[in-house]
Amino acid sequence: MEKDKLGALAEVKLFEGLPKAQLASLAEIALLKRFKAGAPLFEAGQPGTHFYAVVTGKVRVYRAAPSGKEQILHVFGAGEAFAEVPVFEGKTYPASAQALEDSLMVCIPRKGFAEVLRRDPELALGVMALLSARLRAFVTQIAQLSLKEVPERLAGYLLLLRASQNRDDLTLDLPKGQIASYLGTIPETLSRALKKLADQGLIETSGNRVTLLDPEALARLAETGR
């Protein structure tokens, strides 16, 4: 069944707990859009006219260098909102976004959302909390990329997957080439890191499945490098 805007908005974490009347106000300005796998949502440098929330599917936000090398900044799944900052600033998108699989998005225009926020301070506080959490996540990612070796970054990534999938038998949420990009490395180095963790008895791998054999040891590795 086609999901309606009100039902879609109710599943967005940013809008959790909002009364139905406030969700209805958002539904009046929101759009539902479908994107095929591989389709761009926006590109770096374009005006930040809308922000987005994933209803179904998955989206990557990334930066591309003139050389063609890409750095994945984040992967967003169902219920997660993104691209709020350029919308609030009224400036351009600092990164690009692409659907990783067939996806349904809630698209909220800047002008309409600004008016809703003026009428609803509680929603404005919720947005501030989301942006604060996003900043904390980026600070953590920068620290991992600049200060930690690839096995340590990989251990942290696997533990994040464990938290989101709520099990030790994980399905990798990205192709290994894109995981390598997200971790700031290359596929060959990622493969060596996976083998190293397997040789240490911390994980088992089979295709895109990874089983965590010793989550506590992975946590120590991610935190201390040992």
C-alpha angles and dihedrals in degrees: 000000000000109000114236122226095250092052092045093051092049089062095053109104092220090062099041113139096015114143116252092251091059092046088051090055090053092046089058092063100030128095129206113220133178122217125192119228108281095020117134119238094190140333132232111272097029118121112272098239100148141022123212144216125197115238096173130353132027137280132196123210112204147160121231123207122215087253089063095251113138131208115201109218098185145341116222126202138182115327096016125120126208144172093048097132099063089044092055092043092049088227137113128295107267092206140023129254129209133179110246091196137004101303142182116215137191107222117198120191119230098232096049093045093050089056092049090051092052088057095043118048091176091061090047089055090050091054090050090053091051092051091048091053090048091052091050090051092051092049088053092048092050091050091051094049095046104035108028134070120241096260089054092048090047092051090053091048093051091050090052089052089049090054093049096043094038095220141081095235099077134192111211108242095209138037110269092249090059092044087055090052091049090052092048097247142092129267094253092055091046090053090052090049092051090050091048092053090046092049089052090055094245098116144010121215134202117168107303093346122097123183117202107222097177113020092171092057090046089053091052090049092049092048104038106013091242 
